[in-house]
Amino acid sequence: MIVGVGVDLVDLARFERAVDRTPRLRERLFAESERDLPLRSLAGRYAAKEALIKALGGSDGVRWLDVVVAKTEDGDPFFELSGTTADVVAARGITRLHVSMSHDGGAAMAFVVAESDPSVGEA
């Protein structure tokens, strides 16, 4: 059952200006495994993290560094969650997260769907 949906759009030029103006944003927003990626990829990951927060219904307990956007061998994005963010997702009964990212022109966007399984927790 779908329990949340989130979408976010990032203007690449604006994102680049923010990172240039505040270099520590990389350390505050992205896990070590993400930080050296090109800005275009970071913008997509930022959009995915923002879309996740929207799908969860808010940012309470969500920590930027607890959310890593990784890729499967086929290149499909997925979330690796840890810490309080993983706890928040579990507490809300979310059993599966779907994420899609795209870039076009001067923008990066992401879409997240949060699902629960009503049968989980049944005796």
LOROSE-312725 format. One line per field, with one value per atom (N, C-alpha, C): x negated, y, z negated; residue number from 1; residue in one letter. Coordinates in steps of 0.02 Angstrom, whole numbers, plus 50000, padded with zeros to 5 digits. Layout:
N
c1 (X, ...)
c2 (Y, ...)
c3 (Z, ...)
nr (NUM, ...)
rest (A, ...)
***
This chain:
123
c1 (49958, 50000, 49955, 49970, 49932, 49951, 49900, 49912, 49882, 49843, 49814, 49782, 49785, 49756, 49720, 49661, 49625, 49590, 49585, 49549, 49510, 49452, 49413, 49376, 49368, 49335, 49280, 49220, 49162, 49136, 49129, 49099, 49023, 48993, 48921, 48877, 48891, 48849, 48854, 48914, 48923, 48888, 48893, 48860, 48784, 48758, 48685, 48663, 48701, 48684, 48683, 48733, 48736, 48676, 48656, 48598, 48534, 48528, 48468, 48464, 48521, 48524, 48512, 48535, 48531, 48503, 48438, 48408, 48424, 48437, 48453, 48521, 48559, 48623, 48612, 48558, 48543, 48539, 48505, 48498, 48562, 48603, 48665, 48722, 48722, 48778, 48765, 48701, 48685, 48636, 48649, 48604, 48538, 48487, 48421, 48420, 48459, 48461, 48492, 48528, 48561, 48523, 48482, 48454, 48414, 48379, 48335, 48370, 48435, 48472, 48478, 48489, 48499, 48559, 48559, 48613, 48681, 48684, 48747, 48775, 48732, 48753, 48772, 48735, 48752, 48820, 48834, 48899, 48956, 48946, 48997, 49006, 48950, 48954, 48987, 48972, 49005, 49081, 49100, 49172, 49203, 49167, 49193, 49203, 49154, 49160, 49218, 49226, 49283, 49349, 49352, 49413, 49428, 49377, 49387, 49419, 49394, 49422, 49496, 49513, 49583, 49625, 49598, 49635, 49646, 49599, 49606, 49654, 49672, 49718, 49683, 49617, 49581, 49511, 49472, 49401, 49384, 49434, 49419, 49382, 49323, 49282, 49241, 49250, 49212, 49146, 49092, 49026, 48996, 48971, 48944, 48893, 48849, 48794, 48817, 48879, 48908, 48938, 48941, 48972, 48919, 48905, 48859, 48898, 48889, 48919, 48866, 48878, 48830, 48861, 48823, 48846, 48837, 48885, 48877, 48826, 48809, 48763, 48791, 48857, 48890, 48895, 48875, 48877, 48940, 48984, 49046, 49032, 49059, 49046, 49088, 49060, 49096, 49067, 49105, 49082, 49049, 48993, 48962, 48974, 49015, 49033, 48999, 48982, 48952, 48975, 48954, 48967, 49039, 49051, 49119, 49165, 49137, 49179, 49209, 49168, 49193, 49246, 49235, 49284, 49350, 49347, 49408, 49447, 49412, 49444, 49478, 49443, 49472, 49531, 49526, 49580, 49643, 49635, 49693, 49721, 49693, 49718, 49700, 49651, 49631, 49584, 49603, 49565, 49527, 49544, 49510, 49511, 49454, 49448, 49428, 49461, 49444, 49419, 49364, 49338, 49320, 49338, 49320, 49290, 49235, 49202, 49193, 49193, 49183, 49149, 49113, 49081, 49102, 49116, 49131, 49117, 49083, 49067, 49032, 49058, 49028, 49060, 49091, 49125, 49112, 49117, 49116, 49179, 49210, 49272, 49271, 49311, 49318, 49390, 49411, 49478, 49471, 49504, 49500, 49571, 49579, 49641, 49624, 49660, 49651, 49710, 49694, 49745, 49743, 49801, 49804, 49835, 49823, 49853, 49899, 49965, 50013, 50006, 49978, 49971, 49912, 49865, 49807, 49831, 49811, 49830, 49893, 49927, 49986, 49963, 50000, 49983, 50017)
c2 (49942, 50000, 50062, 50110, 50172, 50215, 50237, 50278, 50348, 50359, 50425, 50432, 50493, 50510, 50577, 50582, 50645, 50658, 50721, 50741, 50804, 50811, 50872, 50888, 50952, 50977, 51025, 51016, 51057, 51092, 51158, 51197, 51187, 51159, 51143, 51204, 51258, 51319, 51345, 51347, 51370, 51324, 51258, 51210, 51219, 51228, 51238, 51301, 51355, 51417, 51406, 51368, 51355, 51315, 51265, 51224, 51264, 51306, 51349, 51399, 51427, 51478, 51447, 51384, 51350, 51280, 51273, 51208, 51153, 51172, 51121, 51087, 51112, 51079, 51006, 50992, 50922, 50878, 50902, 50862, 50859, 50910, 50912, 50872, 50869, 50839, 50769, 50752, 50691, 50647, 50582, 50533, 50534, 50509, 50509, 50475, 50423, 50386, 50427, 50481, 50522, 50587, 50611, 50679, 50695, 50647, 50661, 50655, 50643, 50637, 50706, 50707, 50772, 50809, 50875, 50915, 50895, 50877, 50856, 50795, 50747, 50688, 50705, 50750, 50772, 50806, 50846, 50880, 50829, 50776, 50723, 50688, 50676, 50644, 50691, 50755, 50803, 50801, 50801, 50798, 50734, 50679, 50615, 50617, 50646, 50651, 50697, 50752, 50797, 50762, 50725, 50689, 50635, 50604, 50554, 50588, 50646, 50682, 50696, 50716, 50731, 50667, 50611, 50548, 50524, 50541, 50522, 50568, 50624, 50670, 50721, 50725, 50775, 50751, 50797, 50783, 50762, 50756, 50737, 50670, 50671, 50610, 50592, 50628, 50614, 50652, 50617, 50647, 50637, 50690, 50689, 50633, 50625, 50576, 50505, 50495, 50428, 50403, 50446, 50429, 50431, 50373, 50369, 50346, 50381, 50360, 50319, 50254, 50209, 50185, 50147, 50120, 50045, 50010, 49939, 49929, 49866, 49852, 49876, 49879, 49902, 49978, 50012, 50085, 50114, 50072, 50097, 50123, 50182, 50210, 50175, 50174, 50149, 50183, 50182, 50212, 50161, 50180, 50144, 50187, 50164, 50203, 50175, 50219, 50199, 50246, 50233, 50278, 50294, 50356, 50377, 50378, 50389, 50389, 50320, 50268, 50200, 50186, 50211, 50202, 50236, 50296, 50333, 50294, 50270, 50232, 50170, 50133, 50073, 50090, 50143, 50162, 50182, 50207, 50227, 50169, 50109, 50049, 50044, 50082, 50081, 50021, 49980, 49920, 49923, 49973, 49978, 50050, 50072, 50139, 50132, 50169, 50171, 50241, 50246, 50312, 50313, 50367, 50378, 50448, 50454, 50519, 50531, 50596, 50614, 50683, 50694, 50759, 50779, 50843, 50869, 50943, 50966, 51037, 51059, 51108, 51135, 51112, 51053, 51030, 50956, 50940, 50871, 50861, 50803, 50790, 50720, 50709, 50643, 50633, 50570, 50551, 50490, 50492, 50437, 50414, 50348, 50318, 50274, 50284, 50244, 50196, 50132, 50081, 50047, 50024, 49981, 49916, 49864, 49799, 49785, 49790, 49782, 49715, 49664, 49599, 49595, 49643, 49643, 49660, 49621, 49632, 49595, 49561, 49522, 49456, 49432, 49368, 49310)
c3 (50000, 50000, 50000, 50042, 50044, 49984, 49946, 49887, 49894, 49946, 49956, 50024, 50050, 50114, 50106, 50136, 50134, 50200, 50217, 50278, 50263, 50295, 50286, 50351, 50363, 50423, 50401, 50428, 50410, 50473, 50469, 50522, 50517, 50569, 50566, 50555, 50587, 50580, 50508, 50481, 50412, 50363, 50374, 50330, 50333, 50393, 50401, 50364, 50370, 50334, 50259, 50234, 50162, 50138, 50176, 50157, 50162, 50214, 50220, 50163, 50144, 50091, 50022, 50013, 49948, 49959, 49967, 49982, 49932, 49869, 49818, 49830, 49878, 49893, 49912, 49947, 49966, 49905, 49852, 49792, 49751, 49754, 49716, 49748, 49814, 49850, 49878, 49888, 49924, 49886, 49887, 49856, 49894, 49860, 49890, 49959, 49967, 50031, 50087, 50070, 50121, 50138, 50093, 50097, 50158, 50187, 50244, 50311, 50310, 50373, 50406, 50471, 50505, 50476, 50480, 50453, 50480, 50543, 50574, 50537, 50520, 50483, 50411, 50380, 50313, 50311, 50361, 50365, 50369, 50407, 50411, 50344, 50310, 50244, 50193, 50197, 50153, 50165, 50228, 50245, 50218, 50222, 50197, 50121, 50086, 50013, 49993, 50028, 50015, 50031, 50086, 50103, 50051, 50023, 49970, 49909, 49890, 49833, 49845, 49905, 49922, 49920, 49945, 49943, 49872, 49827, 49756, 49719, 49748, 49716, 49672, 49675, 49636, 49620, 49592, 49581, 49509, 49465, 49396, 49394, 49364, 49358, 49418, 49473, 49534, 49532, 49543, 49544, 49614, 49643, 49711, 49721, 49672, 49681, 49669, 49644, 49636, 49701, 49752, 49816, 49870, 49900, 49956, 50017, 50072, 50135, 50171, 50175, 50208, 50274, 50311, 50375, 50377, 50409, 50421, 50477, 50489, 50545, 50611, 50617, 50678, 50681, 50627, 50626, 50596, 50569, 50539, 50469, 50452, 50385, 50332, 50272, 50213, 50152, 50097, 50035, 49990, 49960, 49905, 49844, 49797, 49738, 49676, 49631, 49567, 49513, 49451, 49395, 49384, 49361, 49344, 49405, 49463, 49523, 49535, 49529, 49536, 49483, 49422, 49368, 49385, 49412, 49431, 49484, 49534, 49588, 49560, 49517, 49487, 49442, 49402, 49357, 49394, 49454, 49495, 49534, 49524, 49557, 49630, 49652, 49722, 49733, 49781, 49795, 49861, 49902, 49967, 49991, 50018, 50047, 50120, 50163, 50234, 50248, 50286, 50304, 50378, 50410, 50480, 50485, 50522, 50531, 50606, 50624, 50693, 50697, 50751, 50764, 50835, 50842, 50909, 50909, 50960, 50964, 50901, 50867, 50808, 50743, 50743, 50684, 50669, 50605, 50582, 50542, 50550, 50512, 50485, 50433, 50405, 50382, 50384, 50363, 50317, 50260, 50211, 50193, 50190, 50167, 50107, 50052, 49991, 49986, 49975, 49969, 49901, 49879, 49820, 49842, 49802, 49814, 49756, 49768, 49712, 49676, 49710, 49678, 49631, 49636, 49591, 49521, 49474, 49404, 49384, 49433, 49416, 49387, 49339, 49308, 49343)
nr (1, 1, 1, 2, 2, 2, 3, 3, 3, 4, 4, 4, 5, 5, 5, 6, 6, 6, 7, 7, 7, 8, 8, 8, 9, 9, 9, 10, 10, 10, 11, 11, 11, 12, 12, 12, 13, 13, 13, 14, 14, 14, 15, 15, 15, 16, 16, 16, 17, 17, 17, 18, 18, 18, 19, 19, 19, 20, 20, 20, 21, 21, 21, 22, 22, 22, 23, 23, 23, 24, 24, 24, 25, 25, 25, 26, 26, 26, 27, 27, 27, 28, 28, 28, 29, 29, 29, 30, 30, 30, 31, 31, 31, 32, 32, 32, 33, 33, 33, 34, 34, 34, 35, 35, 35, 36, 36, 36, 37, 37, 37, 38, 38, 38, 39, 39, 39, 40, 40, 40, 41, 41, 41, 42, 42, 42, 43, 43, 43, 44, 44, 44, 45, 45, 45, 46, 46, 46, 47, 47, 47, 48, 48, 48, 49, 49, 49, 50, 50, 50, 51, 51, 51, 52, 52, 52, 53, 53, 53, 54, 54, 54, 55, 55, 55, 56, 56, 56, 57, 57, 57, 58, 58, 58, 59, 59, 59, 60, 60, 60, 61, 61, 61, 62, 62, 62, 63, 63, 63, 64, 64, 64, 65, 65, 65, 66, 66, 66, 67, 67, 67, 68, 68, 68, 69, 69, 69, 70, 70, 70, 71, 71, 71, 72, 72, 72, 73, 73, 73, 74, 74, 74, 75, 75, 75, 76, 76, 76, 77, 77, 77, 78, 78, 78, 79, 79, 79, 80, 80, 80, 81, 81, 81, 82, 82, 82, 83, 83, 83, 84, 84, 84, 85, 85, 85, 86, 86, 86, 87, 87, 87, 88, 88, 88, 89, 89, 89, 90, 90, 90, 91, 91, 91, 92, 92, 92, 93, 93, 93, 94, 94, 94, 95, 95, 95, 96, 96, 96, 97, 97, 97, 98, 98, 98, 99, 99, 99, 100, 100, 100, 101, 101, 101, 102, 102, 102, 103, 103, 103, 104, 104, 104, 105, 105, 105, 106, 106, 106, 107, 107, 107, 108, 108, 108, 109, 109, 109, 110, 110, 110, 111, 111, 111, 112, 112, 112, 113, 113, 113, 114, 114, 114, 115, 115, 115, 116, 116, 116, 117, 117, 117, 118, 118, 118, 119, 119, 119, 120, 120, 120, 121, 121, 121, 122, 122, 122, 123, 123, 123)
rest (M, M, M, I, I, I, V, V, V, G, G, G, V, V, V, G, G, G, V, V, V, D, D, D, L, L, L, V, V, V, D, D, D, L, L, L, A, A, A, R, R, R, F, F, F, E, E, E, R, R, R, A, A, A, V, V, V, D, D, D, R, R, R, T, T, T, P, P, P, R, R, R, L, L, L, R, R, R, E, E, E, R, R, R, L, L, L, F, F, F, A, A, A, E, E, E, S, S, S, E, E, E, R, R, R, D, D, D, L, L, L, P, P, P, L, L, L, R, R, R, S, S, S, L, L, L, A, A, A, G, G, G, R, R, R, Y, Y, Y, A, A, A, A, A, A, K, K, K, E, E, E, A, A, A, L, L, L, I, I, I, K, K, K, A, A, A, L, L, L, G, G, G, G, G, G, S, S, S, D, D, D, G, G, G, V, V, V, R, R, R, W, W, W, L, L, L, D, D, D, V, V, V, V, V, V, V, V, V, A, A, A, K, K, K, T, T, T, E, E, E, D, D, D, G, G, G, D, D, D, P, P, P, F, F, F, F, F, F, E, E, E, L, L, L, S, S, S, G, G, G, T, T, T, T, T, T, A, A, A, D, D, D, V, V, V, V, V, V, A, A, A, A, A, A, R, R, R, G, G, G, I, I, I, T, T, T, R, R, R, L, L, L, H, H, H, V, V, V, S, S, S, M, M, M, S, S, S, H, H, H, D, D, D, G, G, G, G, G, G, A, A, A, A, A, A, M, M, M, A, A, A, F, F, F, V, V, V, V, V, V, A, A, A, E, E, E, S, S, S, D, D, D, P, P, P, S, S, S, V, V, V, G, G, G, E, E, E, A, A, A)
***
